[in-house]
Amino acid sequence: MVRFGPSGNDIKFYADGNQSSVDAPRWLEKLGLTAYEISFGRGIRMTDKTAQVIGAQAAAHGIQISVHAPYYINLANTANLEKNYHYIKRSLELLKVMGGNRLVVHTGCQMQMTREEALNNCKNALRVILQRLKTDGMEDYWLCLETMGKYSQIGNLDEVCELCSLDMEHLMPTVDLGHMNCLAQGKMNLEKVFQQLKIFPQVHFHISFIEYNTKGEVRHVTLADEQFGFNLSLVMKLLRQRPGDDVVISESDQIMAQDSLKLRDFYLQ
């Protein structure tokens, strides 16, 4: 069963009188959505108490929670390994309290290294992090490594699949089709993408339209901004052919829940 939901809170969420993410699961269930991604992108500020309330609400309203780890994680930077581990471990701890197990992670950027050096650093960092999580008793979790939207970032589909193959019990791709469309400059081959994903029984998807230029990603837009779009009908046809319990998250600008409903309706059609 594919689940659909937003990353963060839609402007309609606040227009309907809601004030806090603890109200999101109830509101999303009323809309007919079944997933919700909470971002720690700019820092982990959530308390255990708030996580417990959100978790209880998510369980009561049938919402699957995922979390996006801090954006500034860079596994290619060997000097930041300890900080990166702390960000991932703390994010997983709060995610577990909320009843979820999917943590979206940016792998890193190339900086002054060759791409091969940066990718190898990411591999080595992941091996260390996975072993430390095991030592610290972390078991039921997925690190969902995200495909990225700028050429300077480590995280094209080939790289993400290669990294996830290091441990397919704990590493899963987050396939951000908007990011991939940026790298392809609007010429993404969707059939090839889904063919490459066949080895993964579960995939975490981000599906949004994203403005791009010659350097890649510029900003998230909405599904109404079709000039930066791709064939959603074909996406959903290919998604329906997959066997696993995939999740589709919308990161549309401001109307992410409303665009989640559009994605769900494309899928059902």
N, C-alpha and C positions, 0 to 999 in steps of 0.2 A: 504494500500500500504506500503510495507516494503522499507525503505530507507537504502542505503549502503554508507559508506564513511570512511575516515581515522581519526585517532586522530593525529593531527600534520601534518607536511609536509614531504612528501616522498623525497628520494634522487633524483628521477626523476624530481620532481618539481623544484629543484635547477638546475639540469642539463639542463632543458628546458629554463633556463634564468630568472626564477622568483626569487625574493629576499625577499618578504614580504608576510605575511599571507593575506594582502588585495588582493593579486592576486589569492588566493586559490580558491574562488568560481568560477571564470571564468575558471580556469584550470581544476577543478573537473567536471564542466559541460561538457567540451570537452571530458573528459574521459568516461562520462556516469554515474557519481556518483551523489548522491543527498543529502548527509549529510556530515557534517564536525564538528569534536570536537576540541575545543581549550582548551589547558591545562593551568590552573593557578596553577598547582601542586607545583611549587617551589616558588610561590609568585604572587601577583596580581600587574602586572606592566603596564597593558594596560590603555591607556587614553580614556576618553569619545570620543574624536575626532577620534581615530583609530577605536573604536567600531562602531561609526556611519558609517565610510567608509566601514568596513567589512559588516555591516548590509545592507547597500545599495547594495553592490555587491552580497550578498547572496540572497536578494530579486530579483535582476535582473537576476540571473542565476539559480534560483530554488533550492537553497541549504538550508537545514535545519541545523541551528547552535545549538550545545550543548556546554556546558562548563564543565570542570572538576575543582572542587574546590580544594584549597590547600591540599596537602597530609597530612599536619601536623594537620588537624582537628582531635580532639579526643573527641568525645561526652561522653566517659566514664569518662573523667577527669573533675570533677565538678569545679575545680579551674579555668579552662580555658573557662568557659561558655561565658563570655563576648567577648573574642577573637574569639571563634568559631562563635558566632553570627555575629560579624563584618565581618569575612571572607565570610560567607554565604550571608549576605545581600549585600555586595559590589560585589560579584560575580554575584548575581542575577540582580543587577542594570546594570552591563555591559552587561550581557546576554540579558536583555530586550532591551537595545539600539541596539543590534545586531539582534533583531527580533526573538530570541529563547526563550524557556521556560523550558528546561531540564538542571538541574544542578546535575552533578554526585558528590556524597559525600561519603567519607570513614567514617564509623561510629566511629571506634576507636580501641583501643587495651586493653587487659586485665590488663596489668601492674601487680601490687601486689594484685589485688582483686580476689575474686572468679569470675567465669564466670557469674554467676547469678547476682552478685553485679554490674559488669561492664555493663551487658545488661540492668539492671534496671536504671542505671545512664544514659545510652543512651536514654532510653524511656523518662525519666524525662526531659533530655536536649531537646529532640525533641518537647515535649509538650510546653516547655517554648519558644523555637525558633519559632514554628509555631504561637503561640499566639502573640509574638512580631512582627513577619512579618505582621500579620493581623492588629495589632495596627498601624504599620508603613505604611499601605496602599498597601502592596504587595499582589496581588491577582492571576494573571495568571502565575503560576509557578509550576514546579515539582521538588522536591528534590528526586533524583534518587539514592537510597542507594545501595552501591555496595557490591556484594559478594567478599570476600577477599581470598587471596591465602596462608596465613600463619596461623598456628594453634593458635598463640598468639593473633590474631586479632579477634575482634568481627565482624562477617559478614559471617557465613555460610548461606546456603539458608534458613534453618529454622528460623534463627535469623533475616535475612533481611525481610522475609515474615511477621514475627511477628511484626517487627518494622513498616513496611509499612501499616499494618492493623490498626495502630493508626489513620490514616487519609488518606483514599484512594482517596481523592480529591486533595491531594498535595504531597503524598508520593508514589513513584513508584520504583520497583526493577531495579537496574542495574545488570543484570545477566552476570557475567564474566565467561564464560565457561572454559577459560583457568585457571583461579584461582580455580574454582571448581574441575577441573581435577587434579590440584596440590594436593588439600586436599584429593582427592580420590585415589591419587597415581596411576593415569592412569586407574582407574576402575569406572569412572563416569557412572551412569545409566541415560542416556539421556531421556528415556521415563518417568521415575519417575520425573525428573527435570521439564519437560514440563507439566506433570500432575499437579504438585504443583503450576504451574504458571497460571492455568486456571482461578483462581479467579481475575486475573489482566487483564483488557481489553487492556492495553498497557504495554509494557516492553521495557526497554532500554538494548540492548545487547552489550557486548564486546566479540568479538570472535577472539581469537588469540591462537597460541600454545605457551606454557610457559614451560621452563625447570624447573624441581623441584628436590628436594632431600627429605630426611626424615623429614625436618623441614617445607617443603612446597615450595613456590615459590622461584626461584633463579633469572631468567631473562627472558624477552620476546625474542622469536626467530621468525622464519618465518614459513609459511605454508609448506615450503619445508622440515622443520625439523620434519618429521613425527614420530620420536621416542617419541616425547612429545605430539603427536596429539590425536585426537578423530575422530569419524565418522562424517565428515562434510555433507555427503549425507543424513544421518539420521537427522542431525540437521536441514537441510533445508526442509526435508519432514515434520518434526514436526512444523517448523516455518510456513510453508504454511497452516497448519491446524488452526493456530491462527487467531482470528477475527480482531485484533486491528491494529493500525498504529504503528508497532514496528520499531525501528531503530537499525541497526547493524553497530557497529564501529569496525574497525580493529586497533589494537595497535601493529602490527608486527614490528619487529626491522628494521628500516630504509626504508622498502618498504611497508608501511602501505596502501598507495593508490593502489599499484599494487596488494596487497593481498585482498584489498576490492573488486577489480574487479573479482578476483577468487571466492570470497564468493558470489558476485552477480550472477556470471555465474552458480555456484552450485545451487543457488536458482532458476534461470530461467530454468535450466535443469530438 
